[in-house]
């Protein structure tokens, strides 16, 4: 199980593994959001035998990550306000660990993500409507 915090330039990933009745083993890494960086993320997750990936829906930054990981992992997009890590100081490492823990216990209500063909049409519509402004 893996949680991630996504920003414009980086993705912080946390992989939790082990049985549910014990404290999980934790691996954390930061990746770039370029295609190369996201492919490294995908390779790292596969190497760690990750099957499920959760991320928060912050702006549009989750979309590139989703597009690269889709088809390789079971993806869950959580509404940021519902999975927010509240106690203590906020850091990307704490957030990604929190999201991974929520996913591990199936406590993330997934947001609807349309199929790829609908997403492509939406992107086209948005791009066309923004031209000339």
C-alpha positions as CSV (number, residue, x, y, z in Angstrom):
1,X,0.0,0.0,0.0
2,X,1.3,3.4,-0.8
3,X,0.3,7.0,-0.2
4,X,1.6,10.0,-1.9
5,X,1.6,13.8,-1.7
6,X,1.7,15.5,-5.1
7,X,3.0,18.9,-5.8
8,X,4.0,20.8,-9.0
9,X,7.6,19.6,-8.9
10,X,7.8,16.6,-6.5
11,X,5.9,13.6,-5.4
12,X,6.6,12.1,-2.0
13,X,5.8,8.4,-1.9
14,X,5.5,6.1,1.2
15,X,5.2,2.4,0.9
16,X,3.9,0.5,3.9
17,X,4.3,-3.3,4.1
18,X,3.8,-6.1,6.5
19,X,0.9,-7.7,8.4
20,X,-2.0,-5.5,9.7
21,X,-1.5,-6.7,13.2
22,X,2.0,-5.2,13.5
23,X,3.6,-1.8,12.8
24,X,4.3,-1.7,9.1
25,X,7.7,-1.4,7.5
26,X,7.9,2.0,5.9
27,X,9.9,3.2,2.8
28,X,9.8,6.8,1.7
29,X,11.2,8.5,-1.4
30,X,10.7,11.7,-3.3
31,X,10.4,11.8,-7.1
32,X,10.2,14.5,-9.7
33,X,7.0,15.1,-11.7
34,X,8.6,14.9,-15.1
35,X,7.7,11.9,-17.2
36,X,11.1,10.4,-16.3
37,X,10.6,11.0,-12.6
38,X,7.1,9.5,-12.7
39,X,8.4,6.4,-14.5
40,X,11.1,6.0,-11.8
41,X,8.2,6.2,-9.3
42,X,6.3,3.5,-11.1
43,X,9.5,1.3,-11.3
44,X,10.1,1.8,-7.6
45,X,6.6,0.9,-6.6
46,X,6.7,-2.3,-8.7
47,X,10.1,-3.2,-7.2
48,X,8.5,-2.8,-3.7
49,X,5.6,-5.1,-4.9
50,X,3.1,-2.3,-4.3
51,X,-0.4,-3.1,-5.6
52,X,-2.5,-0.2,-4.5
53,X,-1.7,3.5,-4.7
54,X,-3.6,6.4,-3.0
55,X,-3.2,10.1,-3.6
56,X,-5.0,13.2,-2.7
57,X,-6.7,15.3,-5.3
58,X,-4.8,18.5,-5.0
59,X,-5.4,20.8,-8.0
60,X,-4.4,19.3,-11.3
61,X,-1.1,17.9,-10.0
62,X,-2.5,14.4,-9.4
63,X,-3.4,13.9,-13.1
64,X,0.1,13.3,-14.5
65,X,0.8,10.8,-11.7
66,X,-2.5,9.0,-12.3
67,X,-1.9,8.8,-16.1
68,X,1.6,7.2,-15.6
69,X,0.4,4.7,-12.9
70,X,-2.9,3.8,-14.4
71,X,-3.1,0.2,-15.6
72,X,-0.1,-0.8,-13.4
73,X,-1.6,-0.4,-10.0
74,X,-5.0,-0.1,-8.3
75,X,-5.4,3.6,-7.9
76,X,-7.5,5.5,-5.3
77,X,-8.0,9.3,-5.5
78,X,-9.0,10.8,-2.2
79,X,-10.7,14.1,-1.6
80,X,-8.0,16.2,0.1
81,X,-10.2,17.7,2.7
82,X,-11.5,14.3,3.8
83,X,-8.0,12.7,4.2
84,X,-6.2,15.7,5.6
85,X,-3.6,14.9,8.3
86,X,-4.5,17.3,11.1
87,X,-2.3,16.7,14.2
88,X,1.1,18.4,14.5
89,X,3.1,20.2,11.8
90,X,2.3,19.4,8.2
91,X,5.1,17.8,6.1
92,X,5.0,15.9,2.8
93,X,6.5,12.9,4.5
94,X,3.9,12.9,7.2
95,X,1.1,13.4,4.7
96,X,2.3,10.5,2.5
97,X,2.6,8.2,5.5
98,X,-0.9,9.2,6.7
99,X,-2.4,8.6,3.2
100,X,-0.7,5.2,3.0
101,X,-2.0,4.3,6.5
102,X,-5.5,5.3,5.5
103,X,-5.3,3.2,2.4
104,X,-3.9,0.2,4.3
105,X,-7.1,0.3,6.5
106,X,-9.4,1.0,3.5
107,X,-10.4,4.3,5.0
108,X,-10.3,6.4,1.9
109,X,-13.5,7.1,0.1
110,X,-12.4,7.2,-3.6
111,X,-13.3,10.2,-5.7
112,X,-14.8,9.5,-9.2
113,X,-12.2,9.6,-11.9
114,X,-13.7,9.4,-15.4
115,X,-12.3,6.8,-18.0
116,X,-9.3,8.0,-20.0
117,X,-11.3,8.8,-23.1
118,X,-13.6,11.2,-21.2
119,X,-10.5,12.7,-19.4
120,X,-8.9,13.3,-22.8
121,X,-12.1,15.0,-24.1
122,X,-12.2,17.2,-21.0
123,X,-8.6,18.2,-21.5
124,X,-9.3,19.1,-25.1
125,X,-12.3,21.2,-24.1
126,X,-10.4,23.0,-21.4
127,X,-7.4,23.7,-23.7
128,X,-9.6,25.0,-26.5
129,X,-11.7,27.2,-24.2
130,X,-8.5,28.8,-22.7
131,X,-7.0,29.9,-26.0
132,X,-7.4,33.5,-26.9
133,X,-7.8,34.6,-23.2
